[in-house]
């Protein structure tokens, strides 16, 4: 297609000097002129024979050889031409000879050799319209896209005003896989022909195909470039979709997290309106609406996302998988895990090996508390990610993330020992991984090891000061230690911009609860035999705490009463008030009341494992342990030291002192608690107790042996009856317990004791708890078996 532009066609040699060369006879001059005429008449072979004889006769005359090679090229005698055309000769030869040699290469030699010669000639001479244009056509013929784009771009750079420019444009750069080079080519064309609508449309199409819709839309809307309605709709739609892809970078680390999402929603709504205005097909409109499902989900506007999804489903439309994933995520955001699970189960059944679907299915199952079903999904996902080839694109959720999630999975079920088996090796292997540090902090916080949790969160936060989860986790851990100001400051700092992030949302709810007052109630009822008589008793203790007076103090009022009889008659009551203090690793209460009552008690936490408590009450009254015998008017003090290892093991050693009417009573005791088994819906604990009591006087109106030692063990089982899977804030537990032990009392033989009972525990939202239990105890008194029943009721409620 380009041959008409090539060397039109070597007639340039006719312009050779007609003057006599050195040593040339008139007959030879006539022969030379005849050769030129034969060439002009396209009798190339005859012309070449005459020129060859002259060349052999006069080798010193260069023009004979130059003209001979040029005419031989026209005569297709390329073997001789190429044989004589070494690099040095080509360098010295005039341009028409260079073009003749190039023509022979084009017709007889491989493309790579021809291209190398063309570049060599152009390096010697600069630009050459004929050679460059011929290379465009030759590379097109060879279907060499890279070369075609190179020569097209070079031609348009060198000859922008050439009449052949539009023909180069109409060749096939759009057939090339190298869209970037194609775009550069069209940019060159556009500079030469700025008003050509075809070129503008081609550039816009290439931009769309390259995934640069924002620039395409700018050229259409701001530069008024020519585009079809379909191109404009695609530019608008793709711009919105591109904004959503950019929003993947939006996270808790980005100050303006929703800029890209908001822009995407704006662009998608504009494209939806435009699509409807031009009567676009339904499939294009549905595609935009499905992207809006994704966009609103990313913006956490779940109601809008689901409104579109449910309308499409109701109208019988098919929603693609990526939009179904977004709809499931929106249901999860609205705490509707069952609805989310229905969608994800279908997607998982359809694509069981899709990494994104597997991950979503795993989270869906854990949201529904289906841990037994979630575990194999996580194990399968982890195995796939571990075997994933390194050269494949890195997914958002990689093998390390899967292992970290495996730690969280155990923690969800309160299996902290199992979590540690996975956590500790990971901390050794990747100690600076921020996600791992945050999970480690979360596990330690759940175990009640607040100091360790704060350390992990602190390291993660220092790695990236903008990591919201790390910053909030650190503040939560400090709050648990009593550092209230840093918690309040952090929540107030983050809540305005990040109220939708779960960590901030939970902390905000915790802060709201802290700012409220609350009431606690503890009630005990007892019934048993004493000296042949039935004795009933009950005691009440109700405390009302104010909202915080400042960050560390609350005021409280208290009412308490005691009624016992008729076998051991005693009635008393009291009112009082005081101050509660909460500080870093410290808790204390001081109270004064009527009838000279005074109470002071406090706890000093030394670290995650050790704490110490102390208490003193003046003019106290309460039921003695066993809930049968009541005491009034005594002074009571005590202290204890507790050691704990997470939430599974703890031990306490303590001392109590009673200064009672006509008697001094002392007790040294120790107990150990061990979690034996933890499953999501049931837990088994064992407790061991040893205590020794000493009294100075046993001849009083209540039984107090001079010396008594008790050894006992208790086994308890907690079973989850119900849990609200939508909020995770409402649950109902059953508790069964049984104890057995031996009691040694001075003056009597060692006798067994036992106890058993049943209770229930209710968590009602974030701010209310209620528990009750009833038990039957058999305990020896004066060497004789005595049994009594005790009931307990406890509640906490914020207001």
DOVEXMI-917520 format. One line per field, with one value per residue (C-alpha): residue in one letter; x negated, y negated, z. Coordinates in steps of 0.02 Angstrom, whole numbers, plus 32768, in hexadecimal, padded with zeros to 4 digits. Layout:
res <- [a_...]
u <- [X_...]
v <- [Y_...]
w <- [Z_...]
This chain:
res <- [x_x_x_x_x_x_x_x_x_x_x_x_x_x_x_x_x_x_x_x_x_x_x_x_x_x_x_x_x_x_x_x_x_x_x_x_x_x_x_x_x_x_x_x_x_x_x_x_x_x_x_x_x_x_x_x_x_x_x_x_x_x_x_x_x_x_x_x_x_x_x_x_x_x_x_x_x_x_x_x_x_x_x_x_x_x_x_x_x_x_x_x_x_x_x_x_x_x_x_x_x_x_x_x_x_x_x_x_x_x_x_x_x_x_x_x_x_x_x_x_x_x_x_x_x_x_x_x_x_x_x_x_x_x_x_x_x_x_x_x_x_x_x_x_x_x_x_x_x_x_x_x_x_x_x_x_x_x_x_x_x_x_x_x_x_x_x_x_x_x_x_x_x_x_x_x_x_x_x_x_x_x_x_x_x_x_x_x_x_x_x_x_x_x_x_x_x_x_x_x_x_x_x_x_x_x_x_x_x_x_x_x_x_x_x_x_x_x_x_x_x_x_x_x_x_x_x_x_x_x_x_x_x_x_x_x_x_x_x_x_x_x_x_x_x_x_x_x_x_x_x_x_x_x_x_x_x_x_x_x_x_x_x_x_x_x_x_x_x_x_x_x_x_x_x_x_x_x_x_x_x_x_x_x_x_x_x_x_x_x_x_x_x_x_x_x_x_x_x_x_x_x_x_x_x_x_x_x_x_x_x_x_x_x_x_x_x_x_x_x_x_x_x_x_x_x_x_x_x_x_x_x_x_x_x_x_x_x_x_x_x_x_x_x_x_x_x_x_x_x_x_x_x_x_x_x_x_x_x_x_x_x_x_x_x_x_x_x_x_x_x_x_x_x_x_x_x_x_x_x_x_x_x_x_x_x_x_x_x_x_x_x_x_x_x_x_x_x_x_x_x_x_x_x_x_x_x_x_x_x_x_x_x_x_x_x_x_x_x_x_x_x_x_x_x_x_x_x_x_x_x_x_x_x_x_x_x_x_x_x_x_x_x_x_x_x_x_x_x_x_x_x_x_x_x_x_x_x_x_x_x_x_x_x_x_x_x_x_x_x_x_x_x_x_x_x_x_x_x_x_x_x_x_x_x_x_x_x_x_x_x_x_x_x_x_x_x_x_x_x_x_x_x_x_x_x_x_x_x_x_x_x_x_x_x_x_x_x_x_x_x_x_x_x_x_x_x_x_x_x_x_x_x_x_x_x_x_x_x_x_x_x_x_x_x_x_x_x_x_x_x_x_x_x_x_x_x_x_x_x_x_x_x_x_x_x_x_x_x_x_x_x_x_x_x_x_x_x_x_x_x_x_x_x_x_x_x_x_x_x_x_x_x_x_x_x_x_x_x_x_x_x_x_x_x_x_x_x_x_x_x_x_x_x_x_x_x_x_x_x_x_x_x_x_x_x_x_x_x_x_x_x_x_x_x_x_x_x_x_x_x_x_x_x_x_x_x_x_x_x_x_x_x_x_x_x_x_x_x_x_x_x_x_x_x_x_x_x_x_x_x_x_x_x_x_x_x_x_x_x_x_x_x_x_x_x_x_x_x_x_x_x_x_x_x_x_x_x_x_x_x_x_x_x_x_x_x_x_x_x_x_x_x_x_x_x_x_x_x_x_x_x_x_x_x_x_x_x_x_x_x_x_x_x_x_x_x_x_x_x_x_x_x_x_x_x_x_x_x_x_x_x_x_x_x_x_x_x_x_x_x_x_x_x_x_x_x_x_x_x_x_x_x_x_x_x_x_x_x_x_x_x_x_x_x_x_x_x_x_x_x_x_x_x_x_x_x_x_x]
u <- [8000_7F6B_7F09_7F4A_7EE6_7E40_7DB2_7E1D_7DD0_7D15_7D27_7CBB_7C22_7C59_7C21_7B6D_7AF0_7AEE_7A42_79B4_795E_789F_7864_790F_7915_79A5_79DC_79E3_7A42_7AC1_7ACB_7AE8_7B74_7BC4_7BC1_7C1A_7C9F_7CB9_7CD0_7D4E_7DAC_7DAB_7D34_7CD0_7C6F_7C2B_7BFF_7BA6_7B3D_7B00_7AD8_7A7C_7A0A_79E4_79C4_7949_78F3_78E3_78DF_789A_793E_79AF_7A50_7A4F_7A53_7AD5_7B46_7B29_7B62_7BF9_7C31_7C0C_7C81_7D08_7CE1_7CF6_7C40_7C32_7BAE_7B29_7B68_7B5E_7AB7_7A67_7ABE_7A4F_7A60_79D3_7A19_7AC8_7A83_7A2E_7AB7_7B31_7BE2_7C2E_7BB5_7BDD_7C95_7C71_7C11_7C9F_7D1A_7CB9_7CB0_7D6D_7D90_7D13_7CD3_7D27_7D85_7D07_7C78_7CE1_7D11_7C5C_7C28_7CB3_7C7E_7BC8_7BF1_7C5C_7BD1_7B60_7BDA_7C5E_7D16_7D4C_7E03_7DFB_7D9A_7DFF_7EA6_7E70_7E3D_7EEB_7F37_7EB6_7ECF_7F8A_7F75_7F09_7F8E_7F05_7F69_7ED4_7E76_7F12_7F32_7E7B_7E72_7F1E_7EF1_7E49_7E98_7F1A_7E95_7E26_7EAE_7F49_7F84_7F6C_7FFF_7FDF_8000_80B9_8091_801F_80B0_8123_80A9_80C1_8076_811A_80F1_8055_804E_7FDD_8063_7FEA_7F82_8021_8058_7FB4_7FCB_8079_803A_7FBE_8049_80B5_802C_8024_80E0_812E_81DE_81EB_8282_824D_81A6_81FB_8271_81E1_8181_8219_8235_8180_8189_8225_81D3_8138_81A1_818A_8241_8228_81B9_8232_82C2_825D_823B_82F3_833C_82B6_8260_82FD_82AB_8316_8358_83EA_8473_8434_8385_83C2_842C_839A_8328_83A4_83C5_830F_82DB_834F_8313_825E_8280_82BE_821F_81B9_8221_81CF_8143_81C1_81AD_819D_80F3_8133_8172_81F1_822A_82C3_8288_8275_8316_8378_8332_835D_8410_841E_83DA_8445_84E4_84BA_849A_853E_859E_8546_8566_861F_8622_85DA_8642_85AF_85D3_860B_856A_8505_857B_8576_84B8_84B3_852F_84C8_8430_8499_84BE_8403_83E9_846C_8429_837A_83C2_8419_84C1_8506_85BE_85A1_8539_85BE_864C_8601_85D7_8683_86D9_8673_8696_874F_8758_8708_8662_85C1_8543_848D_8420_83BA_845B_849D_83FF_841F_84D5_849E_8423_84AE_851B_8488_8472_8528_8509_8574_84FD_8584_85B2_84FA_84DB_8562_850F_845F_848E_84D1_8434_83C6_8424_840D_8355_830C_8258_8268_81F8_8265_8304_82B1_8278_8325_8374_82FF_832A_83E3_83DE_8383_8403_8488_8423_8412_8360_835F_838D_8319_827B_826C_828C_81FE_818C_81AE_8192_80EE_80B1_80D9_807F_7FE7_7FDB_7FFC_7F6E_7F00_7F0A_7FC7_800E_8013_80C8_8108_8113_8070_802C_7FEC_8097_80E7_8074_8099_8153_813B_80FE_8198_8206_81CD_81E0_8294_82BD_8258_81DB_8148_80CF_80F1_80DD_8033_7FF6_800B_7FE1_7F37_7EE3_7F28_7EE2_7E38_7E42_7E8C_7E78_7E95_7F34_7FB1_804B_7FFD_7FD1_8085_80C9_804D_808B_813F_811D_80C3_814D_81D0_8169_8167_80AD_80C0_800A_7FCD_805C_802B_7F76_7FA8_801E_7F9C_7F1A_7F98_7FCC_7F19_7EFD_7F8D_7FD1_806B_80A0_8149_8160_80B5_80D3_817F_8143_80BB_8139_81AE_8123_80F1_81A7_81AD_8118_8170_811D_81C2_8185_8124_81BB_8232_81BA_819E_8257_8281_81F6_8227_82E4_830E_82B4_82B7_8359_8380_82E1_8309_827B_82B2_836A_834C_82DF_8362_83E5_836E_8353_840E_8424_8397_83E8_848A_84B8_84E3_8535_84FF_8566_852F_85AE_8598_8620_85FF_8662_8625_8638_85EC_860C_86A7_86EE_86F9_869A_86BD_8653_8636_85C3_85C7_853D_856E_84F1_8516_847E_8483_843B_8381_8360_82BE_8255_822C_82B8_836D_83DF_8452_84DE_84FF_858E_8577_85E0_85DD_866B_8652_86C3_8716_868D_8605_8665_860F_864C_85E4_85D7_856B_8559_84BB_845A_83AC_8332_82EF_8242_81FC_8148_80BB_80B3_8115_81C8_820C_82AD_82C8_8373_83C0_846D_84E1_84BF_8404_83EE_834F_8307_8267_8229_81B4_8154_80A5_8078_7FBE_7FB9_801A_7FFC_7FFD_8073_8093_8131_8159_81FB_823E_82F0_8323_83CA_83F0_8480_8491_84B4_8425_83E9_846E_84FB_8549_84F3_84FA_8482_849B_842B_8382_82E7_82A3_81FF_81A9_8123_80F9_807D_80B6_8053_809F_8067_80DE_8191_816D_8111_8110_80E3_8103_80B9_8112_812D_81CE_81E5_8288_8291_833C_8399_8345_82DC_8248_8251_81C5_81B7_812A_815F_8126_8180_8151_81C1_819A_81F9_81FD_825B_8291_830A_8370_8411_83D4_8347_8309_82AA_825E_823D_81D9_81EC_8192_81B9_8194_81FE_81D0_8241_8219_82C4_833D_83BB_8422_84CF_848D_8421_8367_82F2_8249_81F5_823D_81E9_8242_8201_8277_8280_8306_832E_839C_83E8_8429_8497_84CD_8588_859C_8539_8575_8507_8537_84F2_8489_84C5_8550_8534_857A_850F_8535_84BD_84B2_8439_840D_8392_834A_82D1_829C_82B0_8248_828A_8233_8280_82D8_82A9_828A_832D_835C_83B2_8405_8463_84BD_8523_8566_856B_8586_852A_8572_8517_8594_853D_849F_84E2_8545_851B_8580_8554_85A6_8581_85C3_8560_856A_84DB_84B7_8439_8409_842B_83F6_83D5_8485_84C2_8520_856D_85A9_85E1_859B_85D6_857A_85B5_853F_8557_8501_8561_8529_859E]
v <- [8000_7F8F_7FB7_7F1F_7EB3_7F10_7EBC_7E7A_7EF5_7ED9_7E61_7DF0_7E37_7DD9_7D3E_7D7A_7D06_7D10_7CC7_7D34_7D8E_7D9B_7E19_7E2C_7E2F_7DE4_7E94_7EC7_7E2A_7E57_7F06_7EBD_7E4C_7EDE_7F42_7EB5_7EAF_7F6B_7F5D_7ED2_7F40_7FCB_8037_805B_80F5_80A1_8007_8070_80CC_8026_7FDE_807B_8074_7FBD_7FE7_806F_8000_7F6F_7FAD_7F05_7EB0_7ECA_7E91_7F25_7F9E_7F36_7F2D_7FE4_801B_7FA7_7FEA_809E_8082_804D_80E7_8156_818F_8181_8208_819C_80FF_8148_819D_80F4_8095_80A4_802C_7FB9_7FAC_7F86_7EFF_7EA6_7EC4_7E3A_7E44_7E8C_7F1F_7F39_7F3E_7FBC_802E_801F_8050_80F0_811A_80FD_8175_81FF_81FB_8225_819B_8189_816B_80F0_8092_808D_8044_7FC3_7F89_7F84_7F19_7EA3_7E93_7E59_7DE8_7DB5_7DC6_7E12_7E10_7E9E_7F18_7EF2_7F03_7FA4_7FEA_7FC3_802C_80B6_80C9_80CB_8155_81B7_819E_815D_80E8_80A5_8077_8032_7FBF_7F8B_7F5E_7F0E_7EA2_7E73_7E49_7DD8_7D84_7D64_7D3A_7CFA_7C9B_7D29_7D58_7E0B_7DE3_7E0C_7EAD_7EDD_7EB1_7F25_7FB5_8025_7FE6_8017_80CC_80C0_8106_8076_7FF6_7F7B_7F71_7F66_7ED4_7E7B_7E95_7E4A_7DB9_7D93_7D9F_7D2C_7CA9_7CA8_7CB0_7C66_7C57_7D06_7D57_7E05_7DF1_7DAC_7E40_7EB9_7E67_7E6C_7F23_7F4E_7EF1_7F55_7FF8_7FCA_7FAA_7EED_7EB7_7E17_7DCE_7E08_7DB5_7D15_7D0D_7D2A_7CB1_7C2C_7C2E_7C56_7CE6_7D4D_7DEE_7E61_7E70_7F1E_7EDC_7E51_7EC9_7F40_7EB1_7E7A_7F2A_7F60_7EC1_7EED_7FA0_7F66_7EF6_7F90_7FEE_7F5C_7F65_800C_7FA0_7F4A_7F96_7F68_7F1E_7E9A_7DF7_7DD8_7E8B_7E71_7DF3_7E74_7ECC_7E29_7DFB_7EA8_7E98_7DEE_7E2F_7ECC_7E6C_7DF4_7E86_7ED7_7E38_7E27_7EDE_7EC7_7E25_7E78_7F15_7F87_8042_8090_80F1_804F_7FFF_809A_809C_7FE9_8012_80A8_8038_7FC5_805B_806B_7FAF_7F97_8030_7FE6_7F44_7FA7_7F66_8016_7FE7_7F96_8029_80A6_803D_804F_8106_8136_80D4_812F_81D9_81B2_8185_8229_81DF_8243_81F3_8220_8270_81D5_8175_8209_8201_8149_816B_81F2_8177_80F7_8176_8199_80DF_80D6_8169_81DE_8274_82F0_828E_8276_832E_8362_8300_8338_83EF_83EC_8395_8411_84A6_845C_842B_8491_8469_83AE_835C_82C2_8328_83A2_8313_82C4_836D_8389_82E1_8301_83A6_8359_82CC_8352_83A9_8442_8463_851C_84F2_845C_84B9_852A_8492_8433_84CB_84E2_842A_842C_84C5_8475_83D5_8434_8494_83F9_83DA_8346_8302_82EF_8245_8231_8239_81C0_8250_82B3_8348_82DE_828D_833A_8372_82D3_82F2_83A3_8356_82E7_837C_83D3_8332_831C_83BC_8388_8413_83A6_8434_8476_83C4_83B7_8456_83FF_8350_836B_83BA_832F_82A9_82FC_8307_825B_81F3_814C_8177_80F1_815F_81E9_816F_8131_81E3_820A_8171_81A7_8255_8212_8193_821D_8281_81EE_81D2_8118_80E7_8161_812C_8076_80A1_80FB_8071_7FED_803D_804B_7F97_7F59_7FB3_7F51_7EC2_7EB8_7F6D_7F52_8004_8003_7F59_7F8A_8033_7FDD_7F64_7FF4_8053_7FBA_7F9F_8051_8025_7F89_7F07_7EB3_7E0A_7E57_7EC1_7E2C_7DBF_7E47_7E6B_7DB1_7D9B_7E2C_7E34_7D9E_7DE6_7EA0_7EC6_7F53_7FB7_8046_8021_7F6B_7F9B_8017_7F9C_7F14_7F88_7FAE_7EF4_7ED5_7F5C_7F13_7E67_7EAF_7ED7_7F89_7FEE_8095_810B_81A5_820D_82AB_831B_83AB_8436_84BB_8514_84D6_852E_8580_84DD_849E_83FD_838C_82F8_827E_81EC_8161_80F1_806C_7FE9_7F59_7F0B_7E5F_7E2E_7E06_7D6A_7D5A_7DD9_7E3E_7E28_7E59_7E3C_7EC6_7EE4_7F8C_7FE4_808A_80F2_8198_8201_82A7_8311_8359_83D2_834E_82AB_8212_817B_80EA_806E_7FDD_7F51_7EFD_7EAE_7E96_7E82_7EFE_7EDE_7F2B_7F07_7F5A_800A_7FD2_7FE1_7FA8_7F7E_7F1D_7F1A_7ED4_7EFD_7EF2_7F47_7F24_7F90_7F79_7FDC_7FCD_8049_8046_80AA_8088_80DE_80FF_8147_81BD_824D_8204_8197_8174_8142_80FE_80D2_8097_8083_8036_8065_80E1_815A_81E6_829E_8310_8384_840A_838A_83CB_836E_82B1_823A_8186_8105_814B_80FF_815D_8153_81B8_81C0_8234_824D_8292_82DF_8302_8343_8300_8336_83EF_83F6_838E_83A7_8341_8341_82D8_82AB_8271_8229_8214_81B3_81F2_81DD_8253_82A4_8289_82EF_8304_8364_838E_83D4_83FD_842E_845E_8452_84AE_84AF_8564_8556_84C7_84D5_844A_8486_84D7_84C7_8536_84F1_8540_84E8_8521_84D2_84E2_8475_8473_8414_83EC_83A3_8366_8393_8419_83F7_8378_8379_83B0_8447_8420_84B1_8486_84D1_8508_853A_8558_85AC_85AB_85AF_8570_859E_8526_852F_8499_84BA_8438_8442_83B1_8324_8299_82AE_8206_8199_8214_81B3_8220_82CE_8349_83C9_845A_8484_8528_8545_85CB_85CA_864D_863E_8669_8600_8615_85C0_85C1_8641_869F_871C_86EA_86EC_86D2_863A_8624_85A2_859A_851A_84CD_841C_83B0_831A_8298_8210_8190_811D_80C0_8079_80FA_81A1_8213_82B5_8325_83CD_8443_84C8_854A_8562_85EB_85B7_8603_859D_85E1_8686_8691_867F_85DE_85AA_8503_84B1_840D_83A2_830F_8284_8203_817D_80E7_8066_7FC1_7F2E]
w <- [8000_8017_7F74_7F19_7F90_7F78_7F15_7E89_7E48_7E49_7DB8_7E23_7DCB_7D2F_7D88_7D83_7D38_7C7B_7C73_7C3A_7CC7_7CCF_7C4C_7BFA_7B3A_7AD6_7AA6_7B5C_7B86_7B03_7B49_7BF8_7BB9_7B61_7C04_7C5B_7BD4_7BDE_7C9A_7C84_7C09_7C8E_7C25_7CC1_7C88_7BE8_7C4D_7CCF_7C4A_7BFF_7CAB_7CDF_7C46_7C6C_7D23_7CF4_7C75_7CEC_7DA2_7DD5_7DA7_7E42_7DF0_7D79_7E0C_7E6B_7DD2_7DA9_7E59_7E52_7DAA_7DDE_7E72_7DF8_7D90_7E2B_7E1C_7EDA_7EF3_7E9E_7EF2_7FA1_7F7E_7F54_7FE2_8078_810A_80D3_8023_8061_80D1_803E_7FBD_7F8D_7FCF_7F2F_7F3B_7FF2_7FC4_7F39_7FAF_802E_7FA5_7F83_803B_8049_7FBA_7FE1_8093_813B_8194_8221_81A6_8143_81E1_8219_8171_8176_8224_81EC_8152_81B9_8238_81A8_814E_81CE_81A1_80FB_80CD_804E_80BB_8159_8101_80AE_8159_819A_8110_811F_81DC_81C0_813F_81BA_8242_82B2_8322_8381_82E2_8290_8323_8328_826F_826D_8302_82B4_820D_825E_82C7_8230_81B0_820A_8170_80F6_8089_80C1_817A_8173_8117_81A7_821A_81BD_81C8_825E_8301_8356_832A_8395_8444_8477_849F_84EC_844F_83EA_8454_8436_837C_837E_83E7_835D_82DC_8344_834F_8292_8278_8314_82D0_8287_82E1_82AF_8306_83A2_83AA_8393_8422_8493_8469_848F_8535_8561_852F_8593_862E_8631_8630_8694_860C_8585_85E2_85F6_853A_8516_8595_85A6_84FD_8497_843C_83CA_841A_8400_8483_84AA_84C7_8538_859E_85AE_85E4_866A_86A8_86A6_8701_8790_8793_8791_8827_8884_885A_889B_8939_8961_89A7_8A1A_8AC6_8B7B_8B4E_8AD6_8B20_8A95_8A7F_8A13_8992_8908_8937_8938_888E_884E_888B_8838_8792_8795_87B8_872B_86B4_86EA_86C3_861A_85F0_860E_85AA_850F_8520_8543_8547_85EB_8602_8603_8681_86F0_86E7_872A_87B4_87E7_87F7_8863_88D4_88EA_88FE_8986_89E0_89DF_8A23_8AAD_8A6F_8A7B_8A6D_89C2_8988_89BB_8975_88C6_88DF_891F_8894_880F_885D_886F_87B6_8784_874D_8758_87CE_87A9_882E_8858_8880_88E3_894D_896D_899B_8A15_8A61_8A74_8ACF_8B42_8B60_8B97_8C0E_8BA6_8B99_8B67_8ACA_8AA2_8ABE_8A44_89B8_89E2_89F2_893F_8902_8960_8919_886C_887F_8910_88E1_88C6_8948_8962_8972_89E9_8A58_8A59_8A7D_8B0F_8B5C_8B3D_8B9A_8C2E_8C30_8C41_8CCA_8C5B_8C91_8C67_8BB3_8BAA_8BDB_8B40_8AD0_8B24_8B1F_8A65_8A41_8AA2_8A44_899C_89C9_8A08_8963_88F9_887F_88A6_87F5_87FB_882C_88E7_8925_89A7_8A23_8A1F_8A7D_8B0C_8B1D_8B21_8BAD_8C0E_8BF5_8C36_8CD9_8CDF_8CB9_8D58_8DB9_8D7D_8DD9_8E73_8E4E_8E7E_8E9C_8DED_8DAB_8E00_8DAD_8D07_8D43_8D94_8CFB_8C8D_8D01_8CF2_8C35_8C0E_8CAD_8C58_8BF9_8C2E_8C12_8C7B_8D06_8D0A_8D14_8D9E_8DFA_8DE1_8E25_8EBE_8EDF_8ED7_8F54_8FCC_8FB0_8F91_8FA8_8F23_8EB0_8EC1_8E96_8DF5_8DC0_8DEA_8D78_8CEA_8D03_8CFF_8C5B_8C11_8C7D_8C0E_8C2C_8C7D_8CBC_8D10_8D5D_8D9C_8DDA_8E3F_8E8B_8EB7_8F0E_8F71_8FA0_8FE2_904F_908F_901F_8FF8_8FB3_8F21_8EF4_8EF5_8E91_8E0E_8DF6_8DEA_8D6B_8CFB_8D0B_8C9A_8C01_8C22_8C7C_8C02_8C27_8C9C_8D14_8D26_8D2D_8DBB_8E19_8E05_8E50_8EDE_8EFB_8EF9_8F7D_8FE5_8FE3_9028_90DA_910A_9193_91DB_9245_92A7_9306_936D_93B3_942B_947D_94F5_959C_963E_96E3_969A_9659_95A8_9590_94FB_94CE_9443_9422_93A1_9361_92E1_92A5_922F_91DB_918C_90E5_90F6_915D_90FA_909D_9139_91B9_91CF_9261_929E_9319_936B_93C3_941E_9490_94EC_9531_958A_95F7_9654_968B_9680_968C_9645_95E6_95AB_951F_94EC_9470_943B_93B0_9372_92E4_9267_921E_917F_914E_90F0_9137_91D0_920C_92B4_9310_93B1_9405_94A4_94E4_9578_9620_960E_9574_950F_947F_941A_9399_9304_9285_9246_91A2_9198_90E8_9078_90F1_91A1_9207_92BE_931A_93C5_9420_94C7_950A_95B1_9601_9576_9568_94EC_94D8_9501_9479_946E_9468_950A_9596_959F_95F6_962B_967B_964E_9601_956C_950F_948D_9409_9379_92ED_9246_91B9_910E_9067_8FE6_8FFF_9019_90BE_915C_9211_92AF_935C_93DE_9493_94E9_9597_95F5_9699_96D1_9774_97F0_9769_96F6_9658_95DA_9537_94C2_941C_936E_92D0_921E_9184_90E4_903F_9008_8F65_8EF6_8E67_8E1E_8E70_8F0F_8F8C_901A_90B0_914A_91EF_9284_9331_93D6_946D_9525_95A4_9657_96DE_978D_97D3_979D_9826_97C8_977B_96D4_96AF_96A7_96CB_9710_9676_95D1_952E_948B_93EE_9359_929E_9227_9175_9111_9065_9003_8F6C_8EED_8ED2_8E59_8E0D_8D9C_8D03_8CBB_8D47_8DAD_8E45_8E88_8ECC_8F4A_8FA8_901C_90A9_9108_9195_9214_92A4_9316_93A6_9455_94F2_958F_962D_96D4_9746_96BB_9636_9583_9522_946B_9424_937C_931A_9275_921A_917D_9139_90A1_905C_8FE6_8F85_8F46_8ECD_8EFF_8FA1_9000_904D_90BE_9113_9193_91E0_9264_92BD_9344_93BD_943B_94BF_9569_9606_96AF_965B_9616_9565_9541_949C_945D_93BD_937B_92EC_9299_9227_91DA_9156_9109_90A4_9057_904C]
